[in-house]
Amino acid sequence: MTFIKDIASFSEGLSKAFPIILSIASFLGVLIIYNKKNNFDLLFEGKHIRFLTKMTQSITAFIGFYLLFQLVSFSLYFIGLPKPTKVMLKTLYNIDAMLVFILIISILIYITFIIIRTVLNYLHTINSYQNLINKKNEWLNQHNKTKNTLISIKNGILIIYLGLNKLLYIILMVASLVTQAMHFYLAKEHILKFDLSSQPVIQFLVGPIVIWIFLVAIMYLYLKEIGELKKVYYTVKFISETDVKNEELIHLHTRPTKEWVLVRANDLQEQNTIFLYNPESKSWLEYNKVIPD
């Protein structure tokens, strides 16, 4: 009986929300158009198209993570999470706030490390400082036991720091998911009626955005630090048809200028080398991916 009531509420709310759904669909259509462009396609675009593409890709990634966050929280709700009490919600809020505060401190420490590293890199260009470093290294090389101890301490501090950061990140994510599942309990009736202006629904929809921005920012800094977000460049050279005569090439797509974009069959995933063929002029260009250190 409750299920039938929920379906009726959902149908009533859906009719009210139809204009909103159309607007969202139009917005998603724009995102899909720009998300289709990859690093190679952007070589031939102007700055404004590159900016729009990067922006839409970031928005799409954020929406994807947001929906995944909500999906997991729904799963926690449906597997039988207990109905929240005010005490439980307050406790979880306090835990979230404490973890966010700790991670903010951690980010500030990370930024401090970056500043120190930048300053040290600059100092290395100064001869007097470089002479001091050379003397220090000579002294450490003569005292291997002290050198090994200092290296062990440094590595230990880094391991503990990075390990605690990852642990706190996971705890914060789990606590946020549990909190969100409890919010779903409070907002369920309003969501089924598409009553998006009610306080429980606003907390349910907007709350994750704040925490997710924070989590994504941390993930971005981490990926950037380990080199996963390096900018991609391409070298280009003219080649003759004989150079690709024995190559097994796959046609990816045809550009608006009628040029064919091809890759080697064994390089379909990475696409480290891309060939551009102009059927009108019978000319070939070879692009090789370069990722700077």
Secondary structure, 3 states (H helix, E strand, C coil): CHHHHHHHHHHHHHHHHHHHHHHHHHHHHHHHHHHCCCCCHHHHCCHHHHHHHHHHHHHHHHHHHHHHHHHHHHHHHHCCCCCCCHHHHHHHHHHHHHHHHHHHHHHHHHHHHHHHHHHHHHHCCCHHHHHHHHHHHHHHHHCHHHHHHHHHHHHHHHHHHHHHHHHHHHHHHHHHHHHHHHHHHHHHHHHHCCCCCCHHHHHHHHHHHHHHHHHHHHHHHHHHHCCCCCCCEEEEEEECHHHHCCCCEEEEEECCCCCEEEEEHHHCCCCCEEEEEECCCCEEEEEEEECCC
